[in-house]
Amino acid sequence: MSKGNAGGMLGVGGTRAKLSRGALRGGGAADRGGPGRSEARERRRELLRRFQERAHEK
């Protein structure tokens, strides 16, 4: 008898959704998330832009 089979609970985790490579990288999710998602995205872009400017100053 094998040891690490967790009592025969093999494959209980469910099935994985098929996601495209673009969806895995954040594309195609514009219709999900509801309001506020684009604002958060803009804040992240602005923060990244500021970090990049500081990196170029040094």
Phi and psi restraints in degrees (range 20) as a CNS / XPLOR table:
assign (resid 1 and name C) (resid 2 and name N)
       (resid 2 and name CA) (resid 2 and name C) 1.0 -80.7 20.0 2
assign (resid 2 and name N) (resid 2 and name CA)
       (resid 2 and name C) (resid 3 and name N) 1.0 155.6 20.0 2
assign (resid 2 and name C) (resid 3 and name N)
       (resid 3 and name CA) (resid 3 and name C) 1.0 -85.2 20.0 2
assign (resid 3 and name N) (resid 3 and name CA)
       (resid 3 and name C) (resid 4 and name N) 1.0 -58.5 20.0 2
assign (resid 3 and name C) (resid 4 and name N)
       (resid 4 and name CA) (resid 4 and name C) 1.0 -89.3 20.0 2
assign (resid 4 and name N) (resid 4 and name CA)
       (resid 4 and name C) (resid 5 and name N) 1.0 45.9 20.0 2
assign (resid 4 and name C) (resid 5 and name N)
       (resid 5 and name CA) (resid 5 and name C) 1.0 -96.2 20.0 2
assign (resid 5 and name N) (resid 5 and name CA)
       (resid 5 and name C) (resid 6 and name N) 1.0 2.9 20.0 2
assign (resid 5 and name C) (resid 6 and name N)
       (resid 6 and name CA) (resid 6 and name C) 1.0 55.0 20.0 2
assign (resid 6 and name N) (resid 6 and name CA)
       (resid 6 and name C) (resid 7 and name N) 1.0 41.2 20.0 2
assign (resid 6 and name C) (resid 7 and name N)
       (resid 7 and name CA) (resid 7 and name C) 1.0 71.9 20.0 2
assign (resid 7 and name N) (resid 7 and name CA)
       (resid 7 and name C) (resid 8 and name N) 1.0 27.3 20.0 2
assign (resid 7 and name C) (resid 8 and name N)
       (resid 8 and name CA) (resid 8 and name C) 1.0 79.6 20.0 2
assign (resid 8 and name N) (resid 8 and name CA)
       (resid 8 and name C) (resid 9 and name N) 1.0 19.7 20.0 2
assign (resid 8 and name C) (resid 9 and name N)
       (resid 9 and name CA) (resid 9 and name C) 1.0 -91.5 20.0 2
assign (resid 9 and name N) (resid 9 and name CA)
       (resid 9 and name C) (resid 10 and name N) 1.0 53.8 20.0 2
assign (resid 9 and name C) (resid 10 and name N)
       (resid 10 and name CA) (resid 10 and name C) 1.0 -80.9 20.0 2
assign (resid 10 and name N) (resid 10 and name CA)
       (resid 10 and name C) (resid 11 and name N) 1.0 129.2 20.0 2
assign (resid 10 and name C) (resid 11 and name N)
       (resid 11 and name CA) (resid 11 and name C) 1.0 74.3 20.0 2
assign (resid 11 and name N) (resid 11 and name CA)
       (resid 11 and name C) (resid 12 and name N) 1.0 30.1 20.0 2
assign (resid 11 and name C) (resid 12 and name N)
       (resid 12 and name CA) (resid 12 and name C) 1.0 -84.1 20.0 2
assign (resid 12 and name N) (resid 12 and name CA)
       (resid 12 and name C) (resid 13 and name N) 1.0 -13.8 20.0 2
assign (resid 12 and name C) (resid 13 and name N)
       (resid 13 and name CA) (resid 13 and name C) 1.0 -69.6 20.0 2
assign (resid 13 and name N) (resid 13 and name CA)
       (resid 13 and name C) (resid 14 and name N) 1.0 -5.2 20.0 2
assign (resid 13 and name C) (resid 14 and name N)
       (resid 14 and name CA) (resid 14 and name C) 1.0 93.6 20.0 2
assign (resid 14 and name N) (resid 14 and name CA)
       (resid 14 and name C) (resid 15 and name N) 1.0 -179.7 20.0 2
assign (resid 14 and name C) (resid 15 and name N)
       (resid 15 and name CA) (resid 15 and name C) 1.0 -99.8 20.0 2
assign (resid 15 and name N) (resid 15 and name CA)
       (resid 15 and name C) (resid 16 and name N) 1.0 153.1 20.0 2
assign (resid 15 and name C) (resid 16 and name N)
       (resid 16 and name CA) (resid 16 and name C) 1.0 -89.5 20.0 2
assign (resid 16 and name N) (resid 16 and name CA)
       (resid 16 and name C) (resid 17 and name N) 1.0 136.5 20.0 2
assign (resid 16 and name C) (resid 17 and name N)
       (resid 17 and name CA) (resid 17 and name C) 1.0 -71.0 20.0 2
assign (resid 17 and name N) (resid 17 and name CA)
       (resid 17 and name C) (resid 18 and name N) 1.0 141.9 20.0 2
assign (resid 17 and name C) (resid 18 and name N)
       (resid 18 and name CA) (resid 18 and name C) 1.0 -82.0 20.0 2
assign (resid 18 and name N) (resid 18 and name CA)
       (resid 18 and name C) (resid 19 and name N) 1.0 111.3 20.0 2
assign (resid 18 and name C) (resid 19 and name N)
       (resid 19 and name CA) (resid 19 and name C) 1.0 -114.1 20.0 2
assign (resid 19 and name N) (resid 19 and name CA)
       (resid 19 and name C) (resid 20 and name N) 1.0 139.8 20.0 2
assign (resid 19 and name C) (resid 20 and name N)
       (resid 20 and name CA) (resid 20 and name C) 1.0 -72.8 20.0 2
assign (resid 20 and name N) (resid 20 and name CA)
       (resid 20 and name C) (resid 21 and name N) 1.0 165.5 20.0 2
assign (resid 20 and name C) (resid 21 and name N)
       (resid 21 and name CA) (resid 21 and name C) 1.0 -62.6 20.0 2
assign (resid 21 and name N) (resid 21 and name CA)
       (resid 21 and name C) (resid 22 and name N) 1.0 -38.9 20.0 2
assign (resid 21 and name C) (resid 22 and name N)
       (resid 22 and name CA) (resid 22 and name C) 1.0 -65.2 20.0 2
assign (resid 22 and name N) (resid 22 and name CA)
       (resid 22 and name C) (resid 23 and name N) 1.0 -38.8 20.0 2
assign (resid 22 and name C) (resid 23 and name N)
       (resid 23 and name CA) (resid 23 and name C) 1.0 -67.0 20.0 2
assign (resid 23 and name N) (resid 23 and name CA)
       (resid 23 and name C) (resid 24 and name N) 1.0 -35.2 20.0 2
assign (resid 23 and name C) (resid 24 and name N)
       (resid 24 and name CA) (resid 24 and name C) 1.0 -65.4 20.0 2
assign (resid 24 and name N) (resid 24 and name CA)
       (resid 24 and name C) (resid 25 and name N) 1.0 -28.1 20.0 2
assign (resid 24 and name C) (resid 25 and name N)
       (resid 25 and name CA) (resid 25 and name C) 1.0 -93.2 20.0 2
assign (resid 25 and name N) (resid 25 and name CA)
       (resid 25 and name C) (resid 26 and name N) 1.0 10.6 20.0 2
assign (resid 25 and name C) (resid 26 and name N)
       (resid 26 and name CA) (resid 26 and name C) 1.0 104.5 20.0 2
assign (resid 26 and name N) (resid 26 and name CA)
       (resid 26 and name C) (resid 27 and name N) 1.0 -7.7 20.0 2
assign (resid 26 and name C) (resid 27 and name N)
       (resid 27 and name CA) (resid 27 and name C) 1.0 -81.7 20.0 2
assign (resid 27 and name N) (resid 27 and name CA)
       (resid 27 and name C) (resid 28 and name N) 1.0 157.8 20.0 2
assign (resid 27 and name C) (resid 28 and name N)
       (resid 28 and name CA) (resid 28 and name C) 1.0 77.1 20.0 2
assign (resid 28 and name N) (resid 28 and name CA)
       (resid 28 and name C) (resid 29 and name N) 1.0 7.8 20.0 2
assign (resid 28 and name C) (resid 29 and name N)
       (resid 29 and name CA) (resid 29 and name C) 1.0 -106.2 20.0 2
assign (resid 29 and name N) (resid 29 and name CA)
       (resid 29 and name C) (resid 30 and name N) 1.0 16.5 20.0 2
assign (resid 29 and name C) (resid 30 and name N)
       (resid 30 and name CA) (resid 30 and name C) 1.0 -68.3 20.0 2
assign (resid 30 and name N) (resid 30 and name CA)
       (resid 30 and name C) (resid 31 and name N) 1.0 -30.4 20.0 2
assign (resid 30 and name C) (resid 31 and name N)
       (resid 31 and name CA) (resid 31 and name C) 1.0 -80.2 20.0 2
assign (resid 31 and name N) (resid 31 and name CA)
       (resid 31 and name C) (resid 32 and name N) 1.0 -15.3 20.0 2
assign (resid 31 and name C) (resid 32 and name N)
       (resid 32 and name CA) (resid 32 and name C) 1.0 -97.5 20.0 2
assign (resid 32 and name N) (resid 32 and name CA)
       (resid 32 and name C) (resid 33 and name N) 1.0 160.7 20.0 2
assign (resid 32 and name C) (resid 33 and name N)
       (resid 33 and name CA) (resid 33 and name C) 1.0 101.2 20.0 2
assign (resid 33 and name N) (resid 33 and name CA)
       (resid 33 and name C) (resid 34 and name N) 1.0 -24.7 20.0 2
assign (resid 33 and name C) (resid 34 and name N)
       (resid 34 and name CA) (resid 34 and name C) 1.0 73.9 20.0 2
assign (resid 34 and name N) (resid 34 and name CA)
       (resid 34 and name C) (resid 35 and name N) 1.0 -165.3 20.0 2
assign (resid 34 and name C) (resid 35 and name N)
       (resid 35 and name CA) (resid 35 and name C) 1.0 -69.2 20.0 2
assign (resid 35 and name N) (resid 35 and name CA)
       (resid 35 and name C) (resid 36 and name N) 1.0 149.6 20.0 2
assign (resid 35 and name C) (resid 36 and name N)
       (resid 36 and name CA) (resid 36 and name C) 1.0 97.3 20.0 2
assign (resid 36 and name N) (resid 36 and name CA)
       (resid 36 and name C) (resid 37 and name N) 1.0 -17.4 20.0 2
assign (resid 36 and name C) (resid 37 and name N)
       (resid 37 and name CA) (resid 37 and name C) 1.0 -68.5 20.0 2
assign (resid 37 and name N) (resid 37 and name CA)
       (resid 37 and name C) (resid 38 and name N) 1.0 -41.6 20.0 2
assign (resid 37 and name C) (resid 38 and name N)
       (resid 38 and name CA) (resid 38 and name C) 1.0 -68.7 20.0 2
assign (resid 38 and name N) (resid 38 and name CA)
       (resid 38 and name C) (resid 39 and name N) 1.0 -32.5 20.0 2
assign (resid 38 and name C) (resid 39 and name N)
       (resid 39 and name CA) (resid 39 and name C) 1.0 -65.5 20.0 2
assign (resid 39 and name N) (resid 39 and name CA)
       (resid 39 and name C) (resid 40 and name N) 1.0 -42.1 20.0 2
assign (resid 39 and name C) (resid 40 and name N)
       (resid 40 and name CA) (resid 40 and name C) 1.0 -64.6 20.0 2
assign (resid 40 and name N) (resid 40 and name CA)
       (resid 40 and name C) (resid 41 and name N) 1.0 -38.5 20.0 2
assign (resid 40 and name C) (resid 41 and name N)
       (resid 41 and name CA) (resid 41 and name C) 1.0 -64.2 20.0 2
assign (resid 41 and name N) (resid 41 and name CA)
       (resid 41 and name C) (resid 42 and name N) 1.0 -41.7 20.0 2
assign (resid 41 and name C) (resid 42 and name N)
       (resid 42 and name CA) (resid 42 and name C) 1.0 -64.5 20.0 2
assign (resid 42 and name N) (resid 42 and name CA)
       (resid 42 and name C) (resid 43 and name N) 1.0 -40.3 20.0 2
assign (resid 42 and name C) (resid 43 and name N)
       (resid 43 and name CA) (resid 43 and name C) 1.0 -62.3 20.0 2
assign (resid 43 and name N) (resid 43 and name CA)
       (resid 43 and name C) (resid 44 and name N) 1.0 -40.9 20.0 2
assign (resid 43 and name C) (resid 44 and name N)
       (resid 44 and name CA) (resid 44 and name C) 1.0 -64.6 20.0 2
assign (resid 44 and name N) (resid 44 and name CA)
       (resid 44 and name C) (resid 45 and name N) 1.0 -41.3 20.0 2
assign (resid 44 and name C) (resid 45 and name N)
       (resid 45 and name CA) (resid 45 and name C) 1.0 -63.7 20.0 2
assign (resid 45 and name N) (resid 45 and name CA)
       (resid 45 and name C) (resid 46 and name N) 1.0 -41.6 20.0 2
assign (resid 45 and name C) (resid 46 and name N)
       (resid 46 and name CA) (resid 46 and name C) 1.0 -64.1 20.0 2
assign (resid 46 and name N) (resid 46 and name CA)
       (resid 46 and name C) (resid 47 and name N) 1.0 -42.4 20.0 2
assign (resid 46 and name C) (resid 47 and name N)
       (resid 47 and name CA) (resid 47 and name C) 1.0 -63.0 20.0 2
assign (resid 47 and name N) (resid 47 and name CA)
       (resid 47 and name C) (resid 48 and name N) 1.0 -43.5 20.0 2
assign (resid 47 and name C) (resid 48 and name N)
       (resid 48 and name CA) (resid 48 and name C) 1.0 -62.4 20.0 2
assign (resid 48 and name N) (resid 48 and name CA)
       (resid 48 and name C) (resid 49 and name N) 1.0 -41.4 20.0 2
assign (resid 48 and name C) (resid 49 and name N)
       (resid 49 and name CA) (resid 49 and name C) 1.0 -61.4 20.0 2
assign (resid 49 and name N) (resid 49 and name CA)
       (resid 49 and name C) (resid 50 and name N) 1.0 -42.5 20.0 2
assign (resid 49 and name C) (resid 50 and name N)
       (resid 50 and name CA) (resid 50 and name C) 1.0 -63.7 20.0 2
assign (resid 50 and name N) (resid 50 and name CA)
       (resid 50 and name C) (resid 51 and name N) 1.0 -41.5 20.0 2
assign (resid 50 and name C) (resid 51 and name N)
       (resid 51 and name CA) (resid 51 and name C) 1.0 -61.9 20.0 2
assign (resid 51 and name N) (resid 51 and name CA)
       (resid 51 and name C) (resid 52 and name N) 1.0 -41.9 20.0 2
assign (resid 51 and name C) (resid 52 and name N)
       (resid 52 and name CA) (resid 52 and name C) 1.0 -66.4 20.0 2
assign (resid 52 and name N) (resid 52 and name CA)
       (resid 52 and name C) (resid 53 and name N) 1.0 -38.6 20.0 2
assign (resid 52 and name C) (resid 53 and name N)
       (resid 53 and name CA) (resid 53 and name C) 1.0 -62.8 20.0 2
assign (resid 53 and name N) (resid 53 and name CA)
       (resid 53 and name C) (resid 54 and name N) 1.0 -43.1 20.0 2
assign (resid 53 and name C) (resid 54 and name N)
       (resid 54 and name CA) (resid 54 and name C) 1.0 -63.9 20.0 2
assign (resid 54 and name N) (resid 54 and name CA)
       (resid 54 and name C) (resid 55 and name N) 1.0 -36.7 20.0 2
assign (resid 54 and name C) (resid 55 and name N)
       (resid 55 and name CA) (resid 55 and name C) 1.0 -66.6 20.0 2
assign (resid 55 and name N) (resid 55 and name CA)
       (resid 55 and name C) (resid 56 and name N) 1.0 -35.1 20.0 2
assign (resid 55 and name C) (resid 56 and name N)
       (resid 56 and name CA) (resid 56 and name C) 1.0 -77.4 20.0 2
assign (resid 56 and name N) (resid 56 and name CA)
       (resid 56 and name C) (resid 57 and name N) 1.0 -23.5 20.0 2
assign (resid 56 and name C) (resid 57 and name N)
       (resid 57 and name CA) (resid 57 and name C) 1.0 -69.4 20.0 2
assign (resid 57 and name N) (resid 57 and name CA)
       (resid 57 and name C) (resid 58 and name N) 1.0 -33.6 20.0 2
